[in-house]
Amino acid sequence: MAILKLALPFLCVITDEGLCPVTTARKALEGGASMIQLRNKTASCSQLLSWGCEIRELCRMHGALFIMNDRIDVALASSADGVHLGQLDIPVKAARKMLGGKLIIGVSASSPAEALQAQQDGADYIGFGHIFPTSSKEKSYAPVGTEMLEKTASILSIPLIAIGGIDAGNASSVISAGASGIAVISAVTRADSPAEAANNLVRILKYRE
């Protein structure tokens, strides 16, 4: 799968529903992001498709991956590289039957059991968290922390992307705990200069001690 060809560790930037996703993607890619995930729970299908097609082209220009959140139909229609599914979305096995080997499938997990099950069901990567407290997405459970991240990474054979409250101050710790990459929202999208913020995270991941 294409995700395995990314230089590790890598940065995934998830779009912010309060900001233009295309602008977010452009600035994040200028800063060196390796993956853009388009996430918007309220936009229409046509709007998602329009954004998706623009982001896909931007990602291809920068050699990055474009992942569509939740919507398999939009992922296919926009020629995305993959789709990211939550625990309450269509099951991985069903998604794999629909997609075959055409698209990368990522799955959110917050426990070792969920992550391992997703891997067994055919996921290509795991989005694991939230690692630290975060205000970007409302959560009903406490942060899982780096110890749980390390435990989960040790039992997987597919990439694990850490998410939740990750910024320049703690990015190194999640990579040291076994994550293949990090996913952020506000650490890039709400920065004064998203491109500089993304570039700073990339440098931290690349040159961490």
NURORO-244745 format. One line per field, with one value per residue: x, y, z of N, C-alpha, C in turn; residue number from 1. Coordinates in nm, 3 decimals, always signed. Example, Ala and Ser with C-alpha at 12.3 -4.5 7.8 and 13.67 -1.06 7.14 Angstrom:
residues 2
n.px <- (+1.319, +1.285)
n.py <- (-0.569, -0.225)
n.pz <- (+0.780, +0.708)
ca.px <- (+1.230, +1.367)
ca.py <- (-0.450, -0.106)
ca.pz <- (+0.780, +0.714)
c.px <- (+1.320, +1.290)
c.py <- (-0.330, +0.003)
c.pz <- (+0.780, +0.787)
i <- (1, 2)
This chain:
residues 209
n.px <- (+0.082, +0.033, +0.078, +0.278, +0.502, +0.569, +0.805, +0.918, +0.925, +0.594, +0.390, +0.050, -0.210, -0.520, -0.815, -0.977, -1.300, -1.390, -1.250, -1.132, -1.088, -0.927, -0.747, -0.621, -0.505, -0.328, -0.144, -0.046, +0.076, +0.272, +0.433, +0.537, +0.379, +0.284, +0.049, -0.292, -0.599, -0.928, -1.183, -1.509, -1.808, -2.049, -2.073, -2.210, -2.244, -2.167, -2.014, -1.805, -1.693, -1.603, -1.410, -1.248, -1.145, -0.985, -0.800, -0.687, -0.539, -0.355, -0.219, -0.100, +0.074, +0.259, +0.353, +0.218, -0.025, -0.379, -0.648, -0.981, -1.224, -1.447, -1.636, -1.678, -1.785, -1.729, -1.456, -1.391, -1.502, -1.351, -1.104, -0.934, -0.654, -0.717, -0.942, -1.066, -1.190, -1.420, -1.496, -1.769, -1.841, -1.884, -1.800, -1.460, -1.411, -1.630, -1.590, -1.351, -1.433, -1.583, -1.391, -1.173, -0.836, -0.793, -0.797, -0.638, -0.713, -0.781, -0.823, -0.985, -0.889, -0.898, -0.797, -0.583, -0.712, -0.912, -0.749, -0.597, -0.800, -0.893, -0.670, -0.660, -0.894, -0.833, -0.738, -0.514, -0.372, -0.362, -0.533, -0.459, -0.576, -0.748, -0.427, -0.330, -0.496, -0.746, -0.904, -1.000, -1.168, -1.464, -1.458, -1.552, -1.409, -1.116, -0.781, -0.558, -0.285, +0.081, +0.185, -0.011, -0.019, +0.237, +0.214, +0.017, +0.135, +0.334, +0.210, +0.120, +0.149, +0.115, +0.126, +0.096, -0.072, -0.046, -0.280, -0.441, -0.422, -0.159, +0.142, +0.414, +0.554, +0.524, +0.545, +0.772, +0.770, +0.560, +0.644, +0.870, +0.743, +0.655, +0.490, +0.419, +0.374, +0.226, -0.093, -0.253, -0.465, -0.548, -0.288, -0.162, -0.358, -0.465, -0.253, -0.048, +0.102, +0.033, +0.187, +0.450, +0.419, +0.359, +0.598, +0.776, +0.692, +0.748, +1.026, +1.088, +1.002, +1.173, +1.430, +1.440, +1.565)
n.py <- (-0.120, +0.234, +0.397, +0.279, +0.352, +0.601, +0.826, +0.764, +0.909, +1.052, +1.341, +1.399, +1.609, +1.711, +1.848, +2.146, +2.207, +2.466, +2.617, +2.691, +2.398, +2.350, +2.560, +2.512, +2.262, +2.332, +2.506, +2.339, +2.140, +2.288, +2.324, +2.075, +1.852, +1.507, +1.381, +1.451, +1.477, +1.499, +1.618, +1.671, +1.702, +1.817, +1.922, +1.916, +1.640, +1.713, +1.937, +1.829, +1.664, +1.851, +1.994, +1.775, +1.695, +1.914, +1.909, +1.660, +1.704, +1.893, +1.739, +1.548, +1.707, +1.760, +1.516, +1.381, +1.202, +1.176, +1.153, +1.062, +1.134, +0.911, +0.899, +0.678, +0.684, +0.946, +0.940, +0.755, +0.886, +1.116, +1.023, +0.968, +0.874, +0.714, +0.613, +0.710, +0.550, +0.549, +0.394, +0.359, +0.370, +0.224, -0.122, -0.244, -0.480, -0.487, -0.250, -0.310, -0.511, -0.358, -0.186, -0.335, -0.369, -0.109, +0.135, +0.284, +0.197, +0.345, +0.326, +0.443, +0.401, +0.336, +0.168, -0.116, -0.354, -0.273, -0.168, -0.392, -0.560, -0.413, -0.422, -0.698, -0.718, -0.600, -0.336, -0.072, +0.115, +0.253, +0.502, +0.631, +0.717, +0.955, +1.085, +1.288, +1.547, +1.719, +1.979, +1.990, +1.791, +1.659, +1.437, +1.134, +0.994, +0.951, +1.078, +0.847, +0.827, +0.795, +0.550, +0.356, +0.391, +0.298, +0.030, -0.056, -0.008, -0.199, -0.439, -0.433, -0.470, -0.292, +0.057, +0.301, +0.586, +0.852, +1.054, +1.347, +1.614, +1.663, +1.839, +2.070, +2.050, +1.794, +1.607, +1.450, +1.262, +1.083, +0.960, +0.835, +0.652, +0.469, +0.538, +0.569, +0.803, +1.133, +1.286, +1.592, +1.869, +2.148, +2.230, +2.293, +2.407, +2.622, +2.780, +3.078, +3.088, +2.843, +2.693, +2.726, +2.614, +2.348, +2.280, +2.304, +2.095, +1.878, +1.897, +1.847, +1.581, +1.460, +1.518, +1.447, +1.376)
n.pz <- (+0.000, -0.056, +0.166, +0.311, +0.183, +0.259, +0.401, +0.722, +1.053, +0.987, +0.901, +0.936, +0.846, +0.954, +0.829, +0.943, +1.055, +1.076, +0.902, +0.566, +0.389, +0.164, +0.157, +0.401, +0.344, +0.135, +0.264, +0.467, +0.318, +0.189, +0.404, +0.439, +0.505, +0.495, +0.453, +0.397, +0.554, +0.476, +0.659, +0.739, +0.888, +0.828, +0.573, +0.239, +0.007, -0.253, -0.203, -0.051, -0.244, -0.432, -0.280, -0.224, -0.475, -0.538, -0.327, -0.368, -0.603, -0.512, -0.325, -0.489, -0.633, -0.439, -0.365, -0.164, +0.042, -0.002, +0.207, +0.261, +0.501, +0.650, +0.421, +0.182, -0.075, -0.166, -0.150, -0.352, -0.575, -0.589, -0.643, -0.430, -0.220, -0.011, +0.257, +0.575, +0.858, +1.133, +1.452, +1.451, +1.192, +0.859, +0.873, +0.861, +0.712, +0.539, +0.402, +0.275, +0.099, -0.074, -0.177, -0.253, -0.333, -0.395, -0.250, +0.034, +0.367, +0.665, +1.019, +1.311, +1.650, +2.001, +2.183, +2.253, +2.177, +1.993, +1.792, +1.713, +1.620, +1.402, +1.238, +1.186, +1.043, +0.806, +0.786, +0.681, +0.820, +1.154, +1.332, +1.626, +1.948, +2.168, +2.243, +2.416, +2.614, +2.427, +2.243, +1.995, +1.898, +2.031, +2.302, +2.471, +2.650, +2.857, +2.789, +2.630, +2.659, +2.642, +2.725, +2.672, +2.401, +2.330, +2.405, +2.227, +1.976, +1.983, +1.928, +1.673, +1.316, +1.121, +1.020, +1.282, +1.361, +1.571, +1.749, +1.876, +2.075, +2.012, +1.967, +1.897, +2.131, +2.236, +2.037, +1.980, +2.185, +2.129, +1.900, +1.995, +2.151, +1.971, +1.755, +1.406, +1.286, +1.321, +1.372, +1.333, +1.417, +1.519, +1.590, +1.358, +1.183, +1.329, +1.381, +1.367, +1.136, +0.937, +0.751, +0.845, +1.097, +1.033, +0.904, +1.116, +1.283, +1.114, +1.103, +1.371, +1.395, +1.215, +1.305, +1.571, +1.898)
ca.px <- (+0.000, +0.110, +0.115, +0.401, +0.613, +0.599, +0.921, +0.873, +0.784, +0.536, +0.288, -0.083, -0.288, -0.664, -0.876, -1.056, -1.432, -1.414, -1.161, -1.137, -1.000, -0.831, -0.641, -0.549, -0.423, -0.220, -0.043, +0.016, +0.164, +0.387, +0.517, +0.596, +0.289, +0.286, -0.087, -0.402, -0.727, -1.043, -1.285, -1.614, -1.928, -2.172, -2.075, -2.284, -2.163, -2.111, -1.908, -1.693, -1.632, -1.531, -1.289, -1.165, -1.074, -0.880, -0.697, -0.618, -0.440, -0.250, -0.139, -0.020, +0.181, +0.356, +0.390, +0.154, -0.145, -0.507, -0.739, -1.116, -1.280, -1.580, -1.717, -1.620, -1.832, -1.655, -1.317, -1.383, -1.535, -1.244, -0.978, -0.850, -0.565, -0.774, -1.054, -1.046, -1.316, -1.431, -1.549, -1.913, -1.863, -1.895, -1.691, -1.345, -1.427, -1.726, -1.524, -1.249, -1.505, -1.623, -1.277, -1.067, -0.706, -0.780, -0.774, -0.590, -0.816, -0.735, -0.929, -0.963, -0.894, -0.857, -0.749, -0.509, -0.805, -0.972, -0.646, -0.563, -0.914, -0.894, -0.562, -0.703, -1.004, -0.783, -0.696, -0.377, -0.308, -0.448, -0.527, -0.475, -0.584, -0.658, -0.313, -0.331, -0.621, -0.763, -1.031, -1.036, -1.279, -1.525, -1.433, -1.626, -1.319, -0.993, -0.666, -0.501, -0.147, +0.187, +0.208, -0.105, +0.029, +0.352, +0.163, -0.056, +0.231, +0.415, +0.136, +0.074, +0.245, +0.081, +0.157, +0.007, -0.063, -0.094, -0.363, -0.505, -0.345, -0.017, +0.198, +0.559, +0.612, +0.514, +0.548, +0.881, +0.738, +0.473, +0.726, +0.953, +0.656, +0.629, +0.403, +0.481, +0.350, +0.131, -0.201, -0.287, -0.561, -0.524, -0.144, -0.126, -0.463, -0.490, -0.127, -0.038, +0.149, +0.018, +0.298, +0.565, +0.388, +0.375, +0.740, +0.840, +0.661, +0.823, +1.166, +1.094, +0.990, +1.290, +1.557, +1.422, +1.676)
ca.py <- (+0.000, +0.356, +0.456, +0.217, +0.413, +0.731, +0.832, +0.768, +0.933, +1.150, +1.432, +1.405, +1.724, +1.692, +1.978, +2.206, +2.238, +2.609, +2.683, +2.636, +2.282, +2.358, +2.651, +2.437, +2.161, +2.397, +2.556, +2.224, +2.073, +2.376, +2.303, +1.942, +1.744, +1.390, +1.330, +1.541, +1.409, +1.590, +1.580, +1.769, +1.624, +1.889, +1.963, +1.831, +1.549, +1.786, +2.024, +1.742, +1.620, +1.965, +2.011, +1.656, +1.697, +2.016, +1.863, +1.550, +1.759, +1.953, +1.631, +1.487, +1.801, +1.757, +1.379, +1.345, +1.121, +1.239, +1.060, +1.113, +1.085, +0.849, +0.884, +0.593, +0.730, +1.065, +0.896, +0.696, +0.985, +1.217, +0.951, +0.981, +0.759, +0.627, +0.657, +0.685, +0.508, +0.545, +0.269, +0.352, +0.375, +0.093, -0.209, -0.253, -0.593, -0.448, -0.148, -0.377, -0.578, -0.255, -0.117, -0.425, -0.313, +0.020, +0.246, +0.265, +0.208, +0.375, +0.306, +0.501, +0.308, +0.397, +0.061, -0.219, -0.451, -0.214, -0.156, -0.525, -0.609, -0.341, -0.481, -0.831, -0.702, -0.550, -0.195, -0.046, +0.190, +0.284, +0.634, +0.593, +0.827, +1.066, +1.062, +1.394, +1.625, +1.796, +2.051, +1.990, +1.698, +1.622, +1.298, +1.084, +0.915, +1.021, +1.053, +0.713, +0.843, +0.733, +0.411, +0.276, +0.402, +0.208, -0.107, -0.084, -0.013, -0.320, -0.557, -0.411, -0.480, -0.184, +0.187, +0.359, +0.732, +0.906, +1.172, +1.400, +1.702, +1.658, +1.965, +2.071, +2.019, +1.652, +1.520, +1.353, +1.157, +0.982, +0.883, +0.749, +0.546, +0.370, +0.584, +0.588, +0.940, +1.206, +1.357, +1.712, +1.964, +2.286, +2.263, +2.351, +2.490, +2.743, +2.851, +3.205, +3.049, +2.698, +2.632, +2.722, +2.518, +2.214, +2.259, +2.284, +1.958, +1.787, +1.901, +1.779, +1.438, +1.413, +1.535, +1.426, +1.306)
ca.pz <- (+0.000, -0.072, +0.294, +0.358, +0.111, +0.318, +0.489, +0.861, +1.087, +0.897, +0.952, +0.874, +0.890, +0.937, +0.808, +1.051, +0.999, +1.079, +0.806, +0.430, +0.385, +0.054, +0.204, +0.503, +0.277, +0.061, +0.357, +0.535, +0.220, +0.172, +0.520, +0.437, +0.548, +0.407, +0.434, +0.431, +0.573, +0.465, +0.756, +0.761, +0.917, +0.793, +0.432, +0.145, -0.074, -0.366, -0.152, -0.017, -0.369, -0.488, -0.199, -0.238, -0.603, -0.529, -0.234, -0.434, -0.695, -0.432, -0.266, -0.595, -0.664, -0.330, -0.333, -0.038, +0.032, +0.030, +0.272, +0.286, +0.626, +0.654, +0.301, +0.078, -0.206, -0.204, -0.170, -0.485, -0.678, -0.595, -0.666, -0.311, -0.195, +0.090, +0.340, +0.717, +0.918, +1.278, +1.507, +1.423, +1.047, +0.795, +0.918, +0.771, +0.620, +0.436, +0.321, +0.191, -0.009, -0.169, -0.235, -0.295, -0.296, -0.462, -0.159, +0.171, +0.470, +0.800, +1.119, +1.443, +1.762, +2.128, +2.271, +2.180, +2.120, +1.872, +1.690, +1.664, +1.542, +1.274, +1.157, +1.143, +0.948, +0.679, +0.785, +0.638, +0.928, +1.268, +1.392, +1.767, +2.045, +2.174, +2.329, +2.516, +2.611, +2.304, +2.228, +1.853, +1.879, +2.159, +2.337, +2.586, +2.732, +2.894, +2.701, +2.651, +2.702, +2.563, +2.764, +2.594, +2.263, +2.316, +2.412, +2.103, +1.865, +1.994, +1.884, +1.536, +1.206, +1.029, +1.079, +1.383, +1.363, +1.699, +1.732, +1.996, +2.160, +1.977, +1.918, +1.889, +2.260, +2.274, +1.919, +1.989, +2.281, +2.071, +1.807, +2.079, +2.202, +1.866, +1.647, +1.274, +1.246, +1.405, +1.305, +1.409, +1.359, +1.559, +1.598, +1.228, +1.122, +1.407, +1.401, +1.295, +1.004, +0.926, +0.679, +0.936, +1.203, +0.975, +0.880, +1.246, +1.325, +1.028, +1.147, +1.501, +1.371, +1.140, +1.376, +1.715, +1.965)
c.px <- (+0.087, +0.158, +0.247, +0.523, +0.649, +0.723, +0.871, +0.974, +0.727, +0.425, +0.162, -0.155, -0.434, -0.728, -0.967, -1.190, -1.461, -1.332, -1.173, -1.041, -0.896, -0.715, -0.556, -0.454, -0.304, -0.108, +0.028, +0.113, +0.288, +0.485, +0.574, +0.509, +0.290, +0.147, -0.186, -0.529, -0.838, -1.153, -1.383, -1.747, -2.056, -2.181, -2.154, -2.188, -2.095, -1.998, -1.785, -1.618, -1.549, -1.401, -1.191, -1.083, -0.961, -0.765, -0.618, -0.507, -0.325, -0.158, -0.050, +0.096, +0.294, +0.399, +0.334, +0.030, -0.269, -0.602, -0.873, -1.171, -1.422, -1.638, -1.644, -1.660, -1.754, -1.508, -1.299, -1.403, -1.424, -1.108, -0.880, -0.760, -0.624, -0.890, -1.023, -1.181, -1.309, -1.490, -1.698, -1.944, -1.876, -1.777, -1.581, -1.363, -1.522, -1.664, -1.422, -1.315, -1.545, -1.504, -1.172, -0.934, -0.685, -0.740, -0.715, -0.709, -0.750, -0.852, -0.890, -0.975, -0.846, -0.813, -0.670, -0.602, -0.869, -0.871, -0.612, -0.675, -0.918, -0.785, -0.602, -0.813, -0.960, -0.745, -0.550, -0.300, -0.412, -0.426, -0.558, -0.476, -0.725, -0.549, -0.310, -0.466, -0.628, -0.899, -1.079, -1.156, -1.332, -1.508, -1.510, -1.539, -1.189, -0.882, -0.603, -0.355, -0.046, +0.215, +0.116, -0.068, +0.143, +0.307, +0.095, +0.039, +0.308, +0.343, +0.089, +0.187, +0.216, +0.112, +0.050, +0.033, -0.124, -0.170, -0.417, -0.412, -0.197, +0.028, +0.349, +0.625, +0.611, +0.523, +0.656, +0.845, +0.649, +0.548, +0.816, +0.874, +0.615, +0.540, +0.483, +0.467, +0.254, +0.026, -0.241, -0.396, -0.515, -0.377, -0.093, -0.233, -0.487, -0.363, -0.128, +0.009, +0.140, +0.134, +0.421, +0.542, +0.405, +0.523, +0.816, +0.814, +0.739, +0.969, +1.184, +1.090, +1.116, +1.417, +1.546, +1.541, +1.631)
c.py <- (+0.126, +0.413, +0.401, +0.277, +0.551, +0.722, +0.849, +0.843, +1.047, +1.230, +1.424, +1.526, +1.701, +1.830, +2.017, +2.250, +2.388, +2.687, +2.618, +2.518, +2.287, +2.449, +2.582, +2.337, +2.224, +2.442, +2.442, +2.153, +2.158, +2.359, +2.164, +1.829, +1.631, +1.338, +1.439, +1.458, +1.513, +1.540, +1.695, +1.694, +1.690, +1.927, +1.865, +1.742, +1.623, +1.877, +1.943, +1.697, +1.731, +1.989, +1.895, +1.656, +1.799, +1.968, +1.747, +1.601, +1.823, +1.846, +1.566, +1.577, +1.792, +1.616, +1.330, +1.260, +1.202, +1.132, +1.128, +1.052, +1.031, +0.807, +0.805, +0.641, +0.851, +1.032, +0.839, +0.801, +1.088, +1.156, +0.972, +0.858, +0.664, +0.689, +0.623, +0.660, +0.509, +0.413, +0.252, +0.361, +0.233, +0.005, -0.223, -0.364, -0.557, -0.344, -0.211, -0.451, -0.478, -0.199, -0.208, -0.370, -0.175, +0.132, +0.199, +0.278, +0.231, +0.362, +0.372, +0.394, +0.379, +0.292, -0.039, -0.318, -0.399, -0.206, -0.291, -0.582, -0.543, -0.395, -0.616, -0.823, -0.643, -0.404, -0.185, +0.037, +0.217, +0.429, +0.616, +0.714, +0.841, +1.045, +1.160, +1.466, +1.710, +1.863, +2.051, +1.902, +1.657, +1.472, +1.260, +1.002, +0.992, +0.992, +0.918, +0.719, +0.765, +0.589, +0.317, +0.278, +0.302, +0.062, -0.146, -0.097, -0.144, -0.444, -0.546, -0.431, -0.376, -0.051, +0.234, +0.509, +0.782, +1.035, +1.218, +1.481, +1.705, +1.792, +1.957, +2.031, +1.872, +1.555, +1.413, +1.236, +1.048, +0.898, +0.788, +0.633, +0.446, +0.414, +0.602, +0.731, +1.005, +1.270, +1.474, +1.790, +2.105, +2.324, +2.322, +2.449, +2.621, +2.821, +2.982, +3.182, +2.897, +2.629, +2.621, +2.621, +2.375, +2.183, +2.235, +2.142, +1.855, +1.781, +1.831, +1.627, +1.384, +1.414, +1.515, +1.351, +1.169)
c.pz <- (+0.000, +0.061, +0.345, +0.289, +0.166, +0.406, +0.633, +0.947, +1.002, +0.964, +0.869, +0.932, +0.853, +0.925, +0.923, +0.993, +0.997, +0.979, +0.669, +0.420, +0.275, +0.094, +0.309, +0.439, +0.207, +0.154, +0.428, +0.443, +0.193, +0.287, +0.531, +0.487, +0.446, +0.375, +0.475, +0.444, +0.570, +0.557, +0.772, +0.771, +0.866, +0.647, +0.347, +0.068, -0.188, -0.321, -0.116, -0.141, -0.433, -0.413, -0.221, -0.366, -0.602, -0.441, -0.295, -0.525, -0.621, -0.374, -0.371, -0.634, -0.563, -0.291, -0.202, -0.064, +0.069, +0.083, +0.299, +0.414, +0.604, +0.517, +0.192, -0.061, -0.255, -0.228, -0.310, -0.594, -0.695, -0.624, -0.551, -0.299, -0.094, +0.164, +0.485, +0.783, +1.070, +1.322, +1.477, +1.275, +0.991, +0.839, +0.813, +0.668, +0.506, +0.343, +0.226, +0.075, -0.117, -0.246, -0.295, -0.248, -0.351, -0.368, -0.026, +0.266, +0.605, +0.896, +1.250, +1.550, +1.887, +2.230, +2.189, +2.111, +1.992, +1.759, +1.629, +1.578, +1.405, +1.182, +1.102, +1.037, +0.814, +0.672, +0.743, +0.740, +1.036, +1.309, +1.540, +1.860, +2.101, +2.281, +2.446, +2.512, +2.485, +2.303, +2.084, +1.824, +2.015, +2.183, +2.464, +2.680, +2.755, +2.795, +2.733, +2.693, +2.619, +2.602, +2.687, +2.446, +2.239, +2.317, +2.281, +1.985, +1.865, +1.941, +1.739, +1.436, +1.098, +1.096, +1.177, +1.385, +1.493, +1.675, +1.867, +2.083, +2.130, +1.918, +1.920, +2.021, +2.297, +2.157, +1.929, +2.079, +2.221, +1.967, +1.885, +2.135, +2.096, +1.753, +1.518, +1.226, +1.343, +1.316, +1.393, +1.338, +1.397, +1.564, +1.468, +1.182, +1.196, +1.438, +1.322, +1.152, +0.994, +0.855, +0.768, +1.047, +1.154, +0.956, +1.010, +1.298, +1.244, +1.072, +1.282, +1.482, +1.306, +1.222, +1.528, +1.772, +2.013)
i <- (1, 2, 3, 4, 5, 6, 7, 8, 9, 10, 11, 12, 13, 14, 15, 16, 17, 18, 19, 20, 21, 22, 23, 24, 25, 26, 27, 28, 29, 30, 31, 32, 33, 34, 35, 36, 37, 38, 39, 40, 41, 42, 43, 44, 45, 46, 47, 48, 49, 50, 51, 52, 53, 54, 55, 56, 57, 58, 59, 60, 61, 62, 63, 64, 65, 66, 67, 68, 69, 70, 71, 72, 73, 74, 75, 76, 77, 78, 79, 80, 81, 82, 83, 84, 85, 86, 87, 88, 89, 90, 91, 92, 93, 94, 95, 96, 97, 98, 99, 100, 101, 102, 103, 104, 105, 106, 107, 108, 109, 110, 111, 112, 113, 114, 115, 116, 117, 118, 119, 120, 121, 122, 123, 124, 125, 126, 127, 128, 129, 130, 131, 132, 133, 134, 135, 136, 137, 138, 139, 140, 141, 142, 143, 144, 145, 146, 147, 148, 149, 150, 151, 152, 153, 154, 155, 156, 157, 158, 159, 160, 161, 162, 163, 164, 165, 166, 167, 168, 169, 170, 171, 172, 173, 174, 175, 176, 177, 178, 179, 180, 181, 182, 183, 184, 185, 186, 187, 188, 189, 190, 191, 192, 193, 194, 195, 196, 197, 198, 199, 200, 201, 202, 203, 204, 205, 206, 207, 208, 209)
